[in-house]
Amino acid sequence: MHPIHQIGTELDWIVLVIYMIAMLLFGTYFAKYNKDTNDFFFGGRRFTWWIIAMSIVATGISSHSFVKYSAMGFKYGFSSSMSYINDWFFVPFFLFGWLPIIIYSRVRSIPEYFERRFSPSARFLVTILQLLYLVGYVGIGFLTMGKAIMPLMPEYLTMFGVQFHITLMGLIWVTAVITGIYITFGGQTAVIFTDLVQGIMLLTAGFLVFFLGIAYVGGWHSFWGLLPTAWKLPLAHFNSPAEFNSVGTFWEDGIAGSVGFLFMNMGLIMRFMATKNVHEGRKAATINILFMLPLSAIVVGGGGWVAKAISVKFPGLIPPGTSPDSIFVVISNILTGPVVFGFIIAAIAAALM
Amino acid sequence: MIDFFNTWLPYIYLYVGGGIFFLAGMILIRKTKALDMRLKRDRFWWKVLIFGFFYFAIMHAFLIIAALYL
């Protein structure tokens, strides 16, 4: 598969840069509320459920979600939504087990809880486990972010007379540094409020691509009719192919992924620690899982779904050999014009912040 | 027509397998009194938890039927 370079226009780049700066300024504004560590890490523990619920949308839909689930949607169909609609099984444990513990005990981290409950050794062990989990989790976010931006970049960039070869790893470094600076200076209040806006922008961007794609192929009936039956099933085939099947997804995502996300992901847990009380936390989690996650499944997979329908109706429109990882960016570019394309890429790029 | 192995079997696997974890959670939160049925608010949450399970089960069933027959 060939890497695609330099799609989009200068206008898209302008929109991208303006959007990123606006989000940085927006988040930085809230840094003034940081008076102590409680404010910095938990936003003063004062947030109501709907702010947290929307903020979690931007946690559940990160940049890598668009890349990963559009690719899966393109390859396998509606079953790409599985990961977003199999989280209810552990909700009783979370709402009435873990959530009250972390809010009532007023711990600052999961390892701290384990030290209080068991011993310093338990804290050490949990810290190592969390690091292993989060390094992978954040690392995948950076990797796929790089993959999403890569098609927009030229192969070479000349600055101050020096020619730089644009590589995936180079993009990852730049993104990581910008994100690190932003989070360090902004704190949790900045992250929550930025995520609130980001959640709305991400839903808008994803639905925009999805609905434009449906209109492109001639409406819903045409879209539905173009897709093969097997491709429209919401659950993957039972136990094949090896890389994506129902049994594997159930254990890997429905069980291990849900437990990891709900119980070990400090990014998510800190959102709940920022709620006013347990009841608000329960409402935020419930609304998010019941309504926002199914919508998120459409938002992140929709690009791949419409790309599939377009590839059936207009063979050759999507460049042959396009990597599935680039499908969201490629199809967004086909469906939207300058500026709008820039907005979509900006929205998913800023989701990493 | 796609066979049962790749249509309803994944559905049964998901909701029977997941249902075991869900049921274990429901029993545990009742037994430990983390969810106290004497409280009106907790009775509400009990109903929400049961609703959520069937909400997703019905949603998936509908999507399978739509894929096969619509």
Interface residues (C-beta under 8 A of the other chain):
Chain A: F78 I85 N86 W88 F89 F90 V91 P92 F93 L95 F96 G97 P100 W224 T229 A230 K232 L233 P234 L235 A236 H237 F238 S246 V247 F250 G254 I255 H279 R282 T286 I289 L290 P294
Chain B: M1 I2 F5 N6 T7 L9 P10 Y11 Y13 L14 G17 G18 G19 F21 F22 G25 M26 L28 I29 A34 L35 R41 W45 V48 L49 G52 F53 Y55 F56 M59 H60 L63 I64 A66 A67 L68 L70
